[in-house]
Every structure is written in structure tokens, then in C-alpha cells.
Amino acid sequence: MNDKKCIVITGGNTGIGLATAANLSARGHSVIIACRDQNKARQAVESIRAKRPSADIEARTLDLASFESIRSFATQLLGDRPCIDVLINNAGAYPTRQQFTQEGFELQFGVNYLGHFLLTHLLLPALQVSGDARIVHLSSIMHHLGKIDESTFKGRKKYSGTAAYGQSKLANLLFSNALAKRLPTGITSNAVHPGGVDSDIYRELPTLAYKILRLFLISTKRAGAYVADMAVSPTWQGRNGEFKSAHGPLPVSRRGRDAALADELYEKSCELAGVAAI
Ligand SMILES: NC(=O)c1ccc[n+]([C@@H]2O[C@H](COP(=O)([O-])OP(=O)(O)OC[C@H]3O[C@@H](n4cnc5c(N)ncnc54)[C@H](OP(=O)(O)O)[C@@H]3O)[C@@H](O)[C@H]2O)c1
């Protein structure tokens, strides 16, 4: 293949990330899945190789709930792969009980958003080498429910999993927009709602609620194909700062379009993650 891309997918061991990894490796690209659980990651790699023995896919360790893990992942990756063409910020959690990252951030803010914020900045040098790189952020329709409330970044007195998830998905979208404005020529940033997708993310829902919800969900294969197109297809060439849904037309919320809010969150996140603004 002439245009073989180096693609990094966070949390590619299951769900949409795994389907995206399978799709992109079937297209002949070199795929790295960045996962916290190496047993699950190995199984994911084996499942892809079982269908396509020549697949160029590997798993590496990344726990987005730890800045130390993110930094160590990035250092090793930059050492081995000085050129990265695509970063897919896919990993996400939706816990019903309040949890925290190693640095004390509320888990959804910390993993879904801030961990990816740090990772993206650390990988920028390799994305710049590509000259034609793309960053894809997995946001959600749930960004409509999100508010950016600094007083909750380190936890909520009254925890609501949905409010925390909404905030993290709004933050993903605002980050994508802030990056789109700031990135040098040759790197683009776009966000996606992958659809209501039948994945493990709903693992903590009560059984009946999940059974009902399932009726309205699309497959991980369909969502993964959409994300894979955003990552490599000519249709997405040069597009920057967009938000699209894999599940039909979807407007962006008022907060999602707020450029001042995106700038404010960007500056604050640089401080929280300890990185210089671009
Ligand atoms: N499913 C939907 O309907 C839907 C809708 C809108 C947006 N999204 C977004 O799509 C993305 C993928 O979700 P999904 O539906 O595929 O969910 P999923 O099946 O639960 O997959 C989530 C992935 O994130 C990984 N992850 C969680 N915490 C992590 C951490 N601390 N460090 C590294 N990886 C971590 C998980 O790893 P483990 O297997 O180790 O937990 C898993 O690989 C998420 O960002 C989600 O918010 C999903």
C-alpha cells in the first residue's frame, strides 16, 4: 500500500475503538491501540489478526487516568514512531459512581477529556512530522447536556454520572475546536458523535434500561467505519473544526459553538495538564 498511515487509537481494545482499529488495519494501515488492560488489548489484537493475519497492529499500555502513564506512553511512542499520521482520542468511561484519576480529577473529566488533552499535546511533534495529520475526538450527542463547571473538575458534592459525562463530551468538542484554530498547517482536528452505539459503555446501566436502550443503538462496526473515514478518507482531507454525527444530522449545542468558552477551557487545561499552549 502506498499511503500507509501510522494511526494511534486510545482505548482500542473494545467497542467503537476496536471496530475502528479493525477497519483501519483492514485498509492496510499501521494501527497502535493504546489500552490500560494488556490482557484485553492482546485479545483485541488477536481478534483482528484472526481475520487478517497480515494486519499491522500492536497494543501498548496507556492509562488515561494517570499523567505518569500518559507521559511514559508518549515518550516510548515518540522514540519508536517519530511520525504519527492520525490520533483518535476514543477512550471513554461513563461510571455511575464517582471515581477519581491519579491526580485527583473526577474520572470522566480526567480520562475522557484531560488525559486526551495531555496526550494530544505530547504527540504533537510526531503529528507535525506527518505533514498531513488528523486528530479525531470522540464527543457525543450528550455534549448538549454538558456545562463546563470548574468547581467540579476535582469532583462533585452530589455526583451525577450523566452531568459528568456531558461535561466531558462538551470538553472534547471544545478542545477539538480550540485545536482547529491553533494547530499548524498540516494537522486537522474534528469531533464526532459516533451514534448511540451498542458497546460496553452502557455496562453499568440496569439490565432493563439496557435492554430498552439497545433497540435504538447502532453497531460498533458502523460507528467504527465512520470514525475510520474521518481518520483517512479523502472525503475528510483538509476539513478542520467540524462536528459530525455517524447517526444522522446533529446540531452543535450553543455551548459547543462558544469560541470564548473553548479558549477559556483550553487555557485552564494547559495549566491543569502542565503543558504549554500552542
Ligand atoms: N457507545 C455510545 O453510544 C457512544 C455514544 C457517543 C459517544 N461515545 C464515545 O465513544 C468512545 C468509545 O466508547 P465505546 O462506546 O466504544 O465504549 P466502550 O466499549 O466502553 O470502550 C471504551 C474504551 O475506553 C477505554 N478506557 C476507559 N478508561 C480508560 C483509561 N483510564 N485509560 C485507557 N483506556 C480507557 C476502555 O478500556 P477498558 O476496556 O479497559 O475499560 C475501552 O477500550 C467514548 O469516548 C464514548 O464517550 C460512545
PDBQT file of the ligand as one rigid body, heavy atoms in Angstrom, charges set to zero:
ROOT
HETATM    1  N1  LIG A 301     -21.476   3.927  22.748  1.00  0.00    +0.000 N 
HETATM    2  C1  LIG A 301     -22.106   5.050  22.520  1.00  0.00    +0.000 C 
HETATM    3  O1  LIG A 301     -23.342   5.082  22.336  1.00  0.00    +0.000 OA
HETATM    4  C2  LIG A 301     -21.360   6.345  22.435  1.00  0.00    +0.000 A 
HETATM    5  C3  LIG A 301     -22.076   7.493  22.077  1.00  0.00    +0.000 A 
HETATM    6  C4  LIG A 301     -21.403   8.702  21.986  1.00  0.00    +0.000 A 
HETATM    7  C5  LIG A 301     -20.042   8.765  22.227  1.00  0.00    +0.000 A 
HETATM    8  N2  LIG A 301     -19.373   7.650  22.569  1.00  0.00    +0.000 N 
HETATM    9  C6  LIG A 301     -17.927   7.768  22.836  1.00  0.00    +0.000 C 
HETATM   10  O2  LIG A 301     -17.222   6.831  22.054  1.00  0.00    +0.000 OA
HETATM   11  C7  LIG A 301     -15.991   6.482  22.700  1.00  0.00    +0.000 C 
HETATM   12  C8  LIG A 301     -15.835   4.963  22.722  1.00  0.00    +0.000 C 
HETATM   13  O3  LIG A 301     -16.875   4.440  23.529  1.00  0.00    +0.000 OA
HETATM   14  P1  LIG A 301     -17.460   2.971  23.384  1.00  0.00    +0.000 P 
HETATM   15  O4  LIG A 301     -18.922   3.124  23.220  1.00  0.00    +0.000 OA
HETATM   16  O5  LIG A 301     -16.678   2.186  22.397  1.00  0.00    +0.000 OA
HETATM   17  O6  LIG A 301     -17.211   2.456  24.880  1.00  0.00    +0.000 OA
HETATM   18  P2  LIG A 301     -16.507   1.135  25.437  1.00  0.00    +0.000 P 
HETATM   19  O7  LIG A 301     -16.905  -0.044  24.638  1.00  0.00    +0.000 OA
HETATM   20  O8  LIG A 301     -16.800   1.149  26.900  1.00  0.00    +0.000 OA
HETATM   21  O9  LIG A 301     -14.961   1.432  25.189  1.00  0.00    +0.000 OA
HETATM   22  C9  LIG A 301     -14.303   2.429  25.915  1.00  0.00    +0.000 C 
HETATM   23  C10 LIG A 301     -12.813   2.220  25.781  1.00  0.00    +0.000 C 
HETATM   24  O10 LIG A 301     -12.153   3.201  26.592  1.00  0.00    +0.000 OA
HETATM   25  C11 LIG A 301     -11.190   2.518  27.373  1.00  0.00    +0.000 C 
HETATM   26  N3  LIG A 301     -10.859   3.213  28.616  1.00  0.00    +0.000 N 
HETATM   27  C12 LIG A 301     -11.666   3.520  29.652  1.00  0.00    +0.000 A 
HETATM   28  N4  LIG A 301     -10.948   4.091  30.623  1.00  0.00    +0.000 NA
HETATM   29  C13 LIG A 301      -9.653   4.144  30.201  1.00  0.00    +0.000 A 
HETATM   30  C14 LIG A 301      -8.452   4.603  30.759  1.00  0.00    +0.000 A 
HETATM   31  N5  LIG A 301      -8.382   5.109  32.005  1.00  0.00    +0.000 N 
HETATM   32  N6  LIG A 301      -7.306   4.517  30.044  1.00  0.00    +0.000 NA
HETATM   33  C15 LIG A 301      -7.338   3.968  28.794  1.00  0.00    +0.000 A 
HETATM   34  N7  LIG A 301      -8.440   3.494  28.216  1.00  0.00    +0.000 NA
HETATM   35  C16 LIG A 301      -9.589   3.582  28.919  1.00  0.00    +0.000 A 
HETATM   36  C17 LIG A 301     -11.838   1.185  27.670  1.00  0.00    +0.000 C 
HETATM   37  O11 LIG A 301     -10.889   0.267  28.165  1.00  0.00    +0.000 OA
HETATM   38  P3  LIG A 301     -11.348  -0.950  29.149  1.00  0.00    +0.000 P 
HETATM   39  O12 LIG A 301     -11.894  -1.997  28.243  1.00  0.00    +0.000 OA
HETATM   40  O13 LIG A 301     -10.088  -1.314  29.838  1.00  0.00    +0.000 OA
HETATM   41  O14 LIG A 301     -12.398  -0.384  30.066  1.00  0.00    +0.000 OA
HETATM   42  C18 LIG A 301     -12.365   0.844  26.294  1.00  0.00    +0.000 C 
HETATM   43  O15 LIG A 301     -11.342   0.369  25.467  1.00  0.00    +0.000 OA
HETATM   44  C19 LIG A 301     -16.067   7.109  24.099  1.00  0.00    +0.000 C 
HETATM   45  O16 LIG A 301     -15.303   8.293  24.114  1.00  0.00    +0.000 OA
HETATM   46  C20 LIG A 301     -17.538   7.441  24.270  1.00  0.00    +0.000 C 
HETATM   47  O17 LIG A 301     -17.748   8.541  25.132  1.00  0.00    +0.000 OA
HETATM   48  C21 LIG A 301     -19.995   6.427  22.678  1.00  0.00    +0.000 A 
ENDROOT
TORSDOF 0
